[in-house]
Amino acid sequence: PLTNRAKSIRALQAAERALTVDNTPVKAAGLFRDAILADPTYALPYEGLARALMVKGDAKVVEAALRTAIKLDPTLERAHFLLGTSAQMRGDYDAALEAWKVLVAQNPDYPDAYARMAIAAYYQGGRHPEVTGGIDDRARARLLPSHQTAYHRPPAGGLAPQPEQVRK
């Protein structure tokens, strides 16, 4: 017999297929709920349910599912990312920034996190200088146009080699 976790994983796989391959979010939401019923202590189905429900735009239900996922597994990066995305979609940039700050504290290389933080800070009127001021050059390289980063800045003397760089 299957364990509760195994039943949940099977339902989770069917739900992911319904959401991503078949593009049927309503069916996927039902399957994610089945996965939750099979094992309410498993975080992934809550995060999946939130993704399926985001298309309906019910932020309260989406964010409740994401908070449950985060409570069950605080390291679930995509749940933090989606919590920030949901908050930004409803115009709560403070909540969005808080969710994304937790995310980048866990994984500074998470795709799009700094860009989303910069956008939220911009819409707040730049009230969060720590979003761009406190990050390292590697992270800033993902945020700013390449000509503004240390990695892509031309040498002090321009692009031509300097005399000390030319072999004699």
C-alpha positions in Angstrom: 0.0 0.0 0.0 1.1 3.5 -0.7 2.0 5.8 2.1 0.3 9.2 2.5 3.4 10.9 1.1 3.5 8.6 -1.9 -0.3 9.3 -2.6 0.4 13.0 -2.3 3.3 12.8 -4.7 1.2 10.9 -7.3 -1.5 13.5 -7.0 1.1 16.2 -7.2 2.6 14.8 -10.4 -0.9 14.6 -12.0 -1.6 18.2 -10.9 1.7 19.5 -12.3 0.9 17.7 -15.6 -2.6 19.3 -15.7 -1.2 22.7 -14.9 1.8 22.8 -17.2 1.2 20.4 -20.0 -2.6 20.4 -20.3 -3.0 24.0 -19.2 -6.1 23.2 -17.1 -5.6 25.2 -13.9 -9.1 24.3 -12.5 -8.4 20.6 -12.8 -4.9 21.1 -11.5 -6.2 23.0 -8.4 -8.5 20.0 -7.6 -5.5 17.6 -8.0 -3.3 19.8 -5.8 -6.1 19.7 -3.2 -6.1 15.9 -3.4 -2.4 15.9 -2.8 -2.9 18.1 0.3 -5.6 15.8 1.6 -3.3 12.8 1.2 -0.5 14.5 3.2 -1.3 17.8 4.8 2.3 18.1 6.0 3.8 18.2 2.5 4.6 21.8 1.4 4.8 21.3 -2.4 1.1 20.8 -3.0 0.3 24.1 -1.3 2.7 25.9 -3.5 1.3 24.2 -6.6 -2.3 25.1 -5.5 -1.2 28.7 -5.2 0.2 28.6 -8.8 -3.0 27.1 -10.1 -5.1 29.7 -8.4 -3.1 32.7 -9.4 -4.8 32.7 -12.7 -8.1 33.3 -10.9 -6.6 36.3 -9.1 -7.9 35.4 -5.6 -4.9 36.8 -3.7 -6.2 35.8 -0.2 -6.5 32.1 -1.1 -3.2 32.2 -3.0 -1.3 33.8 -0.2 -2.8 31.6 2.4 -1.6 28.5 0.5 1.8 30.0 0.1 2.1 30.9 3.8 1.2 27.4 4.7 3.8 26.0 2.3 6.4 28.3 3.8 5.3 27.3 7.4 5.8 23.7 6.4 9.1 24.3 4.6 10.7 27.7 5.1 13.4 26.9 2.5 10.9 26.5 -0.3 12.2 29.3 -2.5 9.5 29.4 -5.1 6.9 29.9 -2.4 8.7 33.0 -1.2 9.0 34.2 -4.8 5.3 33.7 -5.5 4.2 35.3 -2.3 6.1 38.4 -3.3 4.7 38.2 -6.8 1.1 37.9 -5.4 1.6 40.8 -3.1 3.1 42.9 -5.9 0.1 42.0 -8.2 -2.3 43.4 -5.6 -0.1 46.6 -5.1 1.3 45.7 -1.6 5.0 46.5 -2.4 6.1 46.4 1.2 4.9 42.8 1.5 6.4 41.9 -1.8 9.8 43.3 -0.8 9.7 41.4 2.5 9.0 38.1 0.8 11.8 38.6 -1.7 14.3 39.8 0.9 13.7 36.4 2.7 14.2 34.7 -0.6 17.5 36.4 -1.5 18.8 35.8 2.1 18.3 32.1 1.4 19.5 32.2 -2.2 21.2 35.3 -3.6 21.3 33.8 -7.1 17.5 33.1 -7.3 16.5 34.2 -10.9 14.6 37.5 -11.1 14.5 38.2 -7.4 16.6 41.3 -7.5 14.9 42.6 -10.6 11.5 42.2 -8.9 12.8 43.9 -5.8 14.0 46.8 -7.9 10.7 47.1 -9.7 8.8 47.1 -6.4 11.2 49.7 -4.9 10.7 51.9 -8.0 6.9 51.8 -7.7 7.3 52.8 -4.0 9.3 55.8 -5.1 12.7 54.4 -4.3 12.0 54.2 -0.6 14.2 51.1 -0.3 17.8 52.0 -1.1 19.0 48.7 0.4 17.5 46.9 -2.6 20.2 48.1 -4.9 22.7 49.8 -2.5 23.4 46.8 -0.4 24.1 44.2 -2.9 27.3 43.0 -4.3 28.6 43.6 -7.9 27.6 40.1 -9.0 24.0 40.7 -8.0 24.0 44.2 -9.3 25.1 42.8 -12.7 21.7 41.2 -13.0 19.9 44.4 -12.1 21.6 47.2 -14.0 22.3 47.6 -17.7 25.6 46.0 -18.5 27.4 49.2 -19.1 26.8 50.2 -15.5 28.3 47.2 -13.8 31.9 46.6 -12.7 32.0 43.5 -14.8 31.3 45.3 -18.0 32.8 48.7 -17.3 35.6 49.5 -19.8 39.1 50.0 -18.3 40.1 53.5 -17.1 42.0 54.2 -20.3 39.3 53.0 -22.6 39.1 49.8 -24.6 42.5 50.0 -26.2 45.3 48.2 -24.4 47.5 50.3 -22.2 51.2 50.5 -22.8 52.0 48.3 -19.8 49.6 45.6 -21.2 51.4 45.4 -24.6 54.1 42.9 -24.8 57.4 44.1 -26.1 
